[in-house]
Structure formats: structure tokens, C-alpha cells
Amino acid sequence: MSALTIRDMRLADCGALEGLRSEAALGIAPESELSGHLTRAWVACAPTGDPLGYLLGWWVVDELEVLALGVLSTARRTGVGRALLEHAIATTRAAGGHRVTLEVGRGNVAARRLYEAAGFCVFNVRTGYYRATGEDALEMEKVVAPREAQP
């Protein structure tokens, strides 16, 4: 998607992304997390300024734990999710972080492909983790090197 802008998420963005609320994987309400001291959140916007998706995470010591990554259905498969994930990885690296982690349902093939393409690897399986479905959760990580350690 051309001219995509990624910026810090604001409370006003939550209404525009309300359509994502019904998706089980996005059970965390961004508006309740934005004021948290651990929270890091970004929104991807179209050239018009309209929010298309967001990434919400917690910064803990030296790593980012991704809690939610959601893209409006009309903007899927256009690079919005990839751009948000790349931004989170770059921001983690620039802040001296060492790792980005997340969890994804074993059956969420589209998300798994996105994460694997970004260099994430499974480091743990939580068998039957999702109570509603009994699906396994795959814990994934990407180890990032601080900017000065890169070739």
C-alpha cells in the first residue's frame, strides 16, 4: 500500500478500528491499554489519515510482547500488517531491545505466514490454550540485534 503512515496510536483511533473488536484474537481493548506505562501502540493510516490497522504491545525490560495486531478487512493483504510488524521490530531494535514475542493460534495460517516471513520462530507450544476452541497457541519470537551490532 503506497503512502502508508505509521504513528503512535491515540485514543481517538479506537473508534475507527471498532470493526476489529469482534475478532477473537483481538480480545484486548486498545482504549483500556493506551494509558499503561508498559504499552506501546502504533496505528497504520491510509493517505487520507484513516486508520487501517494497529499493533499493541507491552515493553518489558528489553523486549516487546505483541498483544494484538489487527488490520481492517478492507485493508488486508495490502502490506499493512507487515508494515506494522516491521515498525515494531525496528522500534524495538532502536530502543536497545533484544526480542519481540507474540502468540498465535496454530490454525491462524495467514498470521503465521506473516510472522514467519518476518523472521519469527516458534519457541513454545501451549497445548489447548484457547479455551473457546481448544486450539494450541504457538509462542513465537524474533531475536533482534541492537542497531550498532548489525553488519
Secondary structure, 3 states (H helix, E strand, C coil): CCCCEEEECCCCHHHHCHHHCCCHHHCCCHHHHCCCCCEEEEEEECCCCCEEEEEEEEEECCEEEEEEEEECHHHCCCCHHHHHHHHHHHHHHHCCCCEEEEEEECCCHHHHHHHHHCCCEEEEEECCCCCCCCCCEEEEEEECCCHHHCC
